[in-house]
Amino acid sequence: MPFNIVTSWNKRRRSKSLDHINPWIYKPAELWQLKDQCPAPKKRNCSSVFTLKEMEEATSAFSDANLIGKGGFGRVYKGVLRNGEVVAIKKMDLSPSKQADGEREFRVEVDILSRLDHPNLVTLIGYCADGKHRFLVYEFMPKGNLQDLLNGISEVRMDWPLRLKIALGAARGLAYLHLSPAVGVPIVHRDFKSSNILLSEFFEAKISDFGLAKLMPEGADLYSTTRVLGTFGYFDPEYALTGKLTLQSDVYAFGVVLLELLTGRRAIELSQGPTDQNLILKVHQILNDRKKLRKVVDAEMSKNSYTMESITMFANLASRCVCFESSGRPSMTECVKELQLIIYANMKV
């Protein structure tokens, strides 16, 4: 039986405005029903469907030289399409132990990303569902991911203005998901983390990896599940304890990323002693103590690149985002507004 999947939209052309939100409301057909034509606005085209041969050609038969990343459900390769476009190709791992989850992630990514259009979300260019093979084709992000940059894999100097820019871009992406005007119901990413924040040539942050994303039931502000999914170190403790997923679960993970930006440390450092492994446990108590705060600021940043006022405001926002009770966390829209104020406060430098 041929693989059926909802036809998705080509979003290669995007507004340059970071505040752009597509007002068009997508009305999905049957989830995996293949359509001859996309019922899309005239300015959009159906996104590309590729063959296995095209994927092999684009990646030189998935050569190790083109391997740029590994994830829980597959490997990512740099590729060049027949039209010369440079892309990132995720080859889904459909081994027997991961087949069900891999297939689910593939379908969820295509379903969700085909509906969304925002400059702070990675663009899905197309997909391949050839026999038992599954591939996702994205725009190529030349600066890699945030976690690698913070851990010195790149030679780029991560001074404070650049970190603020990335934080604001990621916040805008999450805020768009939570408002989700193109879908009609909020979307929880559920696996937001620094390695899933990709960076364009000009360091615009774009959220990726939507395989664990969840559309919230219409009219509901939480979703109960018996299977808690995510990444250790970014888990919302309330979600982990109760199984109740909310938009605030993403806010908690965003707070962890803010702490990574502030300190330059990983969310979890297994190489450290038991008391220093978890970033939140290590720094949470001093985030609102201005005198001690200087000790946790990443020493790799130039001291001339930040003001203590902006650092203090940033640490306060991070502290509220990782509040144990979800009711004590700000919304992502509030995070966007506060980060704009923090950037303004840092202009005094």
C-alpha positions in Angstrom: 0.0 0.0 0.0 1.5 3.4 -1.0 2.4 5.8 1.8 -0.3 8.5 2.3 0.5 11.8 3.9 -1.2 15.1 4.0 0.3 17.5 1.4 2.2 20.2 3.0 3.1 23.8 2.1 6.4 25.2 0.8 7.5 27.9 3.1 10.8 28.8 1.5 9.8 32.5 1.2 9.4 34.1 4.6 8.9 37.5 6.0 12.1 39.1 7.2 10.2 40.6 10.2 10.7 38.8 13.4 7.2 39.8 14.5 5.6 38.3 11.4 2.8 35.9 12.1 0.9 34.3 9.2 -2.8 35.2 9.8 -4.0 32.4 7.4 -5.9 29.7 9.3 -5.1 26.2 8.0 -8.1 23.9 7.8 -6.6 20.4 7.6 -8.1 17.6 5.5 -8.0 14.0 6.7 -4.5 13.8 8.4 -2.7 11.5 5.9 -4.9 11.9 2.9 -2.9 12.6 -0.2 -4.3 15.5 -2.2 -3.7 16.2 -5.9 -3.5 19.9 -5.2 -2.9 21.9 -2.0 -5.9 24.1 -0.9 -3.3 26.8 -0.2 -3.2 30.5 -0.7 -2.1 31.5 -4.2 1.3 32.6 -3.1 2.2 29.2 -1.7 3.3 26.0 -3.5 3.1 22.4 -2.4 6.3 21.4 -0.7 8.5 18.9 -2.4 8.2 15.1 -2.3 11.6 13.4 -2.9 12.6 9.9 -3.9 15.2 7.8 -2.2 17.4 8.2 -5.2 17.3 12.0 -4.8 18.2 11.7 -1.2 21.2 9.5 -2.0 22.4 11.9 -4.7 22.0 14.9 -2.4 24.2 13.4 0.3 26.7 11.4 -1.7 25.1 8.1 -0.5 24.9 9.4 3.0 28.7 9.8 3.3 30.2 10.4 6.7 31.7 13.6 5.2 28.2 15.0 5.0 27.1 13.9 8.5 26.3 17.0 10.6 24.3 15.7 13.5 22.8 12.7 15.3 19.5 12.7 17.1 17.3 10.2 18.9 15.4 9.2 15.8 18.1 9.5 13.1 21.1 11.2 11.5 21.2 14.6 9.8 23.2 15.1 6.7 24.2 18.2 4.7 22.9 17.8 1.2 22.6 19.5 -2.2 19.4 19.1 -4.2 19.3 18.9 -7.9 18.4 22.5 -8.2 21.6 23.4 -6.3 19.9 24.3 -3.0 21.8 23.3 0.1 19.7 21.5 2.7 19.7 19.5 5.9 18.4 16.0 5.5 17.2 13.9 8.5 17.4 10.2 7.8 14.9 8.6 10.2 16.0 5.6 12.2 13.4 3.0 11.6 15.2 0.0 13.1 12.9 -2.5 14.8 13.4 -1.0 18.3 12.6 2.6 17.1 10.3 2.0 14.1 7.0 3.0 15.8 8.5 6.1 17.4 10.4 7.0 14.3 7.4 6.8 12.1 5.4 8.8 14.6 8.0 11.6 14.8 8.2 11.7 11.0 4.4 12.1 10.7 4.1 14.7 13.4 7.0 16.8 12.0 5.4 16.9 8.5 1.9 17.5 9.9 2.9 20.4 12.2 5.7 22.1 10.2 3.6 22.0 7.0 1.0 24.2 8.8 3.4 26.7 10.3 5.2 29.7 8.9 7.4 31.9 11.2 10.9 33.2 10.8 11.9 31.6 14.1 10.9 28.1 13.2 13.0 25.9 10.9 11.5 25.5 7.4 10.4 22.1 6.1 11.3 22.0 2.4 10.0 18.5 1.8 10.0 14.9 2.7 10.6 11.4 1.3 8.5 8.4 2.1 9.9 5.9 -0.4 9.1 2.3 0.6 10.3 1.8 4.2 12.6 4.9 4.0 11.6 8.2 5.7 13.5 11.5 5.3 12.8 15.1 6.3 14.4 17.9 4.3 14.9 21.2 6.0 16.6 24.5 5.2 20.3 24.3 6.0 21.4 26.3 9.1 25.1 27.1 8.6 25.9 28.2 12.2 24.8 24.9 13.7 23.0 24.7 17.0 23.1 26.8 20.2 24.5 24.0 22.4 27.5 23.5 20.2 28.3 27.2 20.1 28.1 27.6 23.9 30.4 24.6 24.3 33.1 26.0 22.1 32.7 23.8 19.1 32.5 26.9 16.9 35.1 29.7 17.0 32.3 32.3 17.2 32.6 34.6 20.2 29.3 34.5 22.1 29.1 37.9 23.7 26.1 39.1 25.5 24.2 41.0 22.7 24.4 37.9 20.5 23.0 35.7 23.3 20.2 38.2 23.9 19.4 38.1 20.2 19.2 34.3 20.2 17.1 34.2 23.3 14.6 36.7 21.8 14.4 34.8 18.6 13.7 31.5 20.4 11.1 33.2 22.6 9.3 34.5 19.6 9.2 31.1 18.0 7.8 29.5 21.1 5.3 32.3 21.6 4.1 31.7 18.0 3.6 28.0 18.7 1.6 28.7 21.9 -0.6 31.2 20.1 -0.6 29.0 16.9 -2.9 31.1 14.7 -2.2 28.8 11.7 -3.4 25.7 13.5 -6.2 27.1 15.7 -5.0 25.3 18.9 -1.8 25.9 20.9 1.2 23.7 20.2 3.5 22.5 23.0 7.0 21.7 21.6 7.8 19.3 24.5 11.5 18.9 23.6 12.7 22.5 23.6 16.5 22.7 24.4 19.6 24.4 23.3 20.5 21.7 20.7 17.1 22.2 19.1 17.8 25.9 18.5 19.4 26.2 15.1 21.2 29.3 13.9 21.2 30.9 10.4 24.1 32.6 8.8 23.2 35.8 10.6 22.5 34.0 13.9 18.7 34.2 13.7 17.4 31.5 16.1 15.1 28.8 14.6 13.4 26.1 16.6 13.7 22.6 15.2 12.7 19.0 16.0 8.9 18.8 16.4 8.6 15.1 16.6 7.4 15.2 20.2 5.2 18.3 19.7 1.6 18.1 20.9 -1.5 20.0 19.7 -3.5 20.9 22.8 -7.2 19.9 22.8 -9.4 22.8 21.8 -10.5 24.9 24.8 -8.2 23.0 27.1 -5.1 24.5 28.9 -3.6 21.1 29.8 -3.2 17.6 28.3 -3.0 14.6 30.6 -0.7 11.7 29.4 0.6 8.6 31.0 3.8 8.8 28.9 6.1 11.7 29.9 8.4 12.7 27.1 11.3 15.2 26.7 14.9 15.5 27.6 16.5 15.1 31.0 17.6 18.4 32.3 14.8 20.3 30.6 11.8 18.4 32.1 9.1 20.5 33.7 9.0 18.9 37.2 5.3 19.5 37.5 4.7 17.6 34.2 7.0 14.8 35.3 5.2 14.4 38.6 1.6 14.7 37.3 1.7 13.8 33.6 -0.2 17.0 32.9 1.3 18.8 29.9 0.8 22.5 29.6 2.2 25.4 27.7 4.2 26.2 30.8 6.2 23.0 30.3 7.9 24.8 27.3 8.4 27.9 29.5 10.3 25.8 32.0 12.6 24.4 29.3 13.1 27.9 27.9 14.2 29.0 31.4 16.8 26.3 31.4 18.1 27.6 28.0 18.3 31.1 29.5 20.5 29.7 32.2 22.7 28.0 29.7 23.1 31.4 27.8 23.9 33.2 31.1 26.4 30.7 32.5 27.8 28.9 29.4 27.1 25.6 31.2 25.2 22.6 30.0 21.8 21.8 31.5 23.3 18.5 32.8 27.0 18.0 33.3 27.5 14.3 34.1 31.3 14.9 34.4 30.7 17.1 37.5 30.2 16.0 41.1 26.6 15.1 42.3 25.9 18.6 43.6 27.1 20.3 40.4 25.5 18.1 37.7 22.2 19.9 37.4 22.5 23.5 36.3 19.3 24.7 38.0 20.2 23.2 41.3 23.6 24.8 41.1 22.6 28.4 40.3 18.9 28.8 41.2 19.5 30.0 44.7 21.7 32.9 43.6 19.8 34.1 40.6 18.2 36.9 42.5 21.3 37.8 44.5 23.1 40.5 42.5 26.3 40.3 44.5 26.7 36.5 43.9 25.3 36.6 40.3 28.6 37.8 38.8 30.2 34.4 39.8 28.0 32.4 37.5 28.1 34.7 34.5 30.0 33.0 31.6 33.6 34.1 31.8 33.9 33.7 28.0 31.8 36.8 27.5 33.6 40.2 27.3 32.8 42.2 30.4 32.4 45.2 28.1 29.5 43.5 26.3 27.0 43.6 29.1 25.6 45.7 31.9 24.8 44.3 35.3 21.3 45.7 35.0 20.6 43.5 31.9 22.2 40.5 33.5 20.1 40.9 36.7 16.9 41.3 34.6 17.8 38.3 32.5 18.6 36.1 35.6 15.3 37.2 37.2 13.3 36.1 34.1 15.2 32.8 34.0 14.4 32.3 37.7 10.7 32.8 37.1 10.6 30.5 34.1 12.0 27.6 36.1 9.7 28.1 39.0 8.6 24.7 40.3 4.9 25.5 40.1 3.8 26.3 36.6 1.4 29.0 37.8 4.5 31.0 38.9 6.0 31.1 35.4 5.4 33.9 32.8 3.9 33.2 29.4 6.1 33.1 26.3 4.5 36.4 25.2 5.6 38.0 28.5 9.1 36.5 28.0 9.3 38.2 24.6 8.3 41.6 26.0 10.8 41.2 28.9 13.7 40.2 26.6 13.0 43.3 24.5 13.3 45.4 27.7 16.6 43.6 28.6 18.1 44.3 25.2 17.2 48.0 25.7 18.7 48.0 29.1 21.9 46.5 27.7 22.2 49.3 25.1 23.7 51.5 27.9 26.9 49.5 27.7 
